[in-house]
Amino acid sequence: MTKDIACVDLRRFYQHGDKTIRPTRMGIALTFPQWDALMNAAATINNEMDQFSAISTCWHERENELKSCKECTSFEVDKE
């Protein structure tokens, strides 16, 4: 993306050795019309499927917490 285009930037970040938070190349930038279309699609899906109302957000500080969370990881993960 160029800096001249306003967008919503969904990106994975990491903590650098100097403790600053930096972006990775993993992610996607959406124009505002694309973002609106995504949000409208998500709302439609949410309204059509009653099961989604039972979903709650689960946050983890570390990757090993995510791997051991049965809510976030319903499949077997190597626990290193």
Backbone hydrogen bonds, N-H to C=O, Kabsch-Sander energy under -0.5 kcal/mol:
donor,donor_aa,acceptor,acceptor_aa,energy
5,I,2,T,-1.3
6,A,4,D,-0.6
8,V,30,L,-3.1
9,D,7,C,-0.6
10,L,8,V,-0.7
10,L,28,I,-2.9
11,R,9,D,-0.7
12,R,26,M,-2.6
14,Y,22,R,-2.5
16,H,14,Y,-0.7
16,H,20,T,-3.0
19,K,16,H,-2.4
22,R,14,Y,-3.0
22,R,20,T,-0.5
24,T,12,R,-2.6
27,G,25,R,-0.7
28,I,10,L,-3.0
30,L,8,V,-2.8
35,W,31,T,-2.7
36,D,32,F,-2.7
37,A,33,P,-2.2
38,L,34,Q,-2.4
39,M,35,W,-2.7
40,N,36,D,-2.5
41,A,37,A,-2.3
42,A,38,L,-2.5
43,A,39,M,-2.2
44,T,40,N,-2.2
45,I,41,A,-2.5
46,N,42,A,-2.6
47,N,43,A,-2.4
48,E,44,T,-1.8
49,M,45,I,-1.5
50,D,48,E,-0.6
52,F,49,M,-1.3
53,S,50,D,-1.5
54,A,51,Q,-1.6
55,I,52,F,-1.4
65,E,62,R,-0.6
66,L,62,R,-1.5
67,K,63,E,-2.4
68,S,64,N,-1.3
69,C,65,E,-0.6
69,C,66,L,-1.0
70,K,68,S,-0.6
73,T,69,C,-2.3
74,S,72,C,-0.6
80,E,78,D,-1.0
